[in-house]
Amino acid sequence: MSPLLQQRAAAELPHLARVRELAARAGRRTPAVIPMLAADPIGQAALSRLSALDLPTPMPA
């Protein structure tokens, strides 16, 4: 992995930890993390496509 991507991944860790913390407070074991897309998914069809995306496997907690 390139140094830039390693730096970006490291910078995301505190944000992901915060998402996990808030999800735990809400009683959810696994939070949903939606990737940044070029356009916001608006409407049922666009939201349904999110579950059909071939996304990378999440990093273990």
C-alpha positions as a Python dict, from the first residue, in 0.01 Angstrom:
ca = {
    (1, 'M'): (0, 0, 0),
    (2, 'S'): (130, 345, -80),
    (3, 'P'): (241, 577, 203),
    (4, 'L'): (-36, 821, 110),
    (5, 'L'): (-305, 554, 142),
    (6, 'Q'): (-155, 435, 470),
    (7, 'Q'): (-166, 791, 602),
    (8, 'R'): (-526, 836, 490),
    (9, 'A'): (-631, 504, 646),
    (10, 'A'): (-463, 597, 974),
    (11, 'A'): (-641, 934, 973),
    (12, 'E'): (-979, 758, 936),
    (13, 'L'): (-932, 532, 1240),
    (14, 'P'): (-1048, 786, 1503),
    (15, 'H'): (-1357, 862, 1296),
    (16, 'L'): (-1442, 493, 1257),
    (17, 'A'): (-1390, 441, 1631),
    (18, 'R'): (-1639, 721, 1697),
    (19, 'V'): (-1893, 558, 1463),
    (20, 'R'): (-1851, 227, 1649),
    (21, 'E'): (-1895, 407, 1983),
    (22, 'L'): (-2216, 578, 1871),
    (23, 'A'): (-2349, 256, 1718),
    (24, 'A'): (-2289, 72, 2045),
    (25, 'R'): (-2482, 341, 2233),
    (26, 'A'): (-2769, 294, 1990),
    (27, 'G'): (-2766, -81, 2058),
    (28, 'R'): (-2621, -180, 1722),
    (29, 'R'): (-2337, -431, 1709),
    (30, 'T'): (-2229, -351, 1355),
    (31, 'P'): (-2259, 5, 1226),
    (32, 'A'): (-2323, 74, 861),
    (33, 'V'): (-2042, 269, 699),
    (34, 'I'): (-2142, 408, 362),
    (35, 'P'): (-1858, 486, 121),
    (36, 'M'): (-1823, 837, -17),
    (37, 'L'): (-1983, 844, -361),
    (38, 'A'): (-1971, 1096, -644),
    (39, 'A'): (-2346, 1155, -601),
    (40, 'D'): (-2566, 1115, -294),
    (41, 'P'): (-2791, 807, -310),
    (42, 'I'): (-3140, 955, -322),
    (43, 'G'): (-3448, 739, -350),
    (44, 'Q'): (-3521, 372, -297),
    (45, 'A'): (-3346, 252, -615),
    (46, 'A'): (-3025, 440, -536),
    (47, 'L'): (-3023, 319, -175),
    (48, 'S'): (-3086, -38, -288),
    (49, 'R'): (-2783, -19, -519),
    (50, 'L'): (-2563, 48, -214),
    (51, 'S'): (-2622, -306, -93),
    (52, 'A'): (-2531, -440, -437),
    (53, 'L'): (-2193, -264, -449),
    (54, 'D'): (-1884, -482, -436),
    (55, 'L'): (-1719, -311, -140),
    (56, 'P'): (-1396, -414, 29),
    (57, 'T'): (-1422, -623, 344),
    (58, 'P'): (-1424, -397, 652),
    (59, 'M'): (-1123, -391, 879),
    (60, 'P'): (-1166, -591, 1200),
    (61, 'A'): (-1250, -393, 1513),
}
